[in-house]
Amino acid sequence: EVLWDPNVQSVCKGGAAATCTDQKPFLYNGNLSMGFAAAAVSGSHGLTGDTNCGQCFELKFVNRVHSEGSWGGADEELIGKRMIVQVT
């Protein structure tokens, strides 16, 4: 079911809004996959709702830990691979 009301709550909070099953990620070739991503769009992190809907972003999986702590870095099997995600 397609929901047209942008105020429908997420299934995470008991609502009906969720990603469509036809938007599952897929492998394009050995090092590139493609998929879709729902995004929080408060504007405080650079995404601003309808402006970003439909835009694509490239994720690069690296073996690098954030300097502010011991978190970050991709799983060993993902290092060097990329993923293109489209904001939906």
N, C-alpha and C positions, 0 to 999 in steps of 0.2 A: 504494500500500500504506500503510495506516495503522499507525503505530508506537505501541505502548502503553508501551514501556519508556522512561522519561524519561532514562535514562543512555546511550542510543544516541548515538554521536558524530556530529557534524555532517559533511555531505559535504565541507565545507571542510578537514576533517582526515582524510578517507578513510572516514568512516562512512556510514550510510544515511539520517540525519535531514536533511530539507530541507522547505521550504515546499511545500504542495500546489499544483498548477497551477491549481486552481479558486480560489485565493486571490490571483489577480493583481489589481492595482489597476484601478479603473475611474473614468471621468468621470461625475459626477452631473449637473453643469451646467457652464456656462462658467468658473466660478470655484471650483468645489468638486469634489474627487475623493475617493474612498474606497479604502481598502486595508487590508492586514494587515501586521503587523510582528512578527517574532520578536524577543525581547528577552533580553539577558543579565540574569540575575536574582540577582546576588550580594548584593544588599541595600545595597551601598556607595553606590549612586546613587538609592535610593528605590524600586526595583522589587524585589519579594520573591516571585517565583515564582507559585504558585497564587493568591495574593491578587490579583495584577494580571492574571492570565489572563482574557481576555474584556473587560477595561476598554478604553474608547476615549479617545483623546487627539486634540486638534486641533492641527495644525501650521499656523502662519501664515508664509508666505514673505515676507521683508522684505529691504530693501536696507540692511543695517546690518552693519558690520564690528566684530568683537570688539575691545575696548580693549587686550587683551593681545597683540595682533599684527595682522597684515594678513590675517586669514582670516575666513571667514563671509560671510553675505549670499547671497541667492538669485540664480539666473540671472535676467537681465532679463525673460524671458518668464514667470517664475513670480511676480514681485513683485506682491503684493496678492491672491494666490490662497491657498486653504486646502486642507488635506487632513485627513480624519478617518482615523486608523489604529486598528485594534483589535489589542491584544496577543494573540498566539496562542501 
